């Protein structure tokens, strides 16, 4: 058996994944900030780096909508 490499996620699915990763990164970052000399700090920092990398890969796979008539679409 080989792993499934083709997934079908909705935009909302991806949004939920991003929010969950951001929340976990925030909690890990708070732990590192509160106890920087902890024996767990290096492992927590590796997790943070891994999640940040994953969020970056998700971000770079997005297709950003630009209207054909050139209007600026602000957003947030």
ZIPE-V231200 format. One record per backbone hydrogen bond with DSSP energy under -1.0 kcal/mol. NH is the residue of the N-H (numbers start at 0). CO is the residue of the C=O. Records with the same first field share a line. If there is no record, write none. Layout:
BEGIN
NH = CO / CO
END
This chain:
BEGIN
13 = 9
14 = 10
15 = 11
16 = 12
17 = 13
18 = 14
19 = 15
20 = 16
21 = 17
22 = 18
23 = 19
24 = 20
25 = 21
26 = 22
27 = 23
28 = 24
29 = 25
30 = 26
31 = 27
32 = 28
33 = 29
34 = 30
37 = 34
40 = 37
43 = 39
44 = 40
45 = 41
46 = 42
47 = 43
48 = 44
49 = 45
50 = 46
51 = 47
52 = 48
53 = 49
54 = 50
55 = 51
56 = 52
57 = 53
58 = 54
59 = 55
60 = 57
61 = 58
69 = 66
END
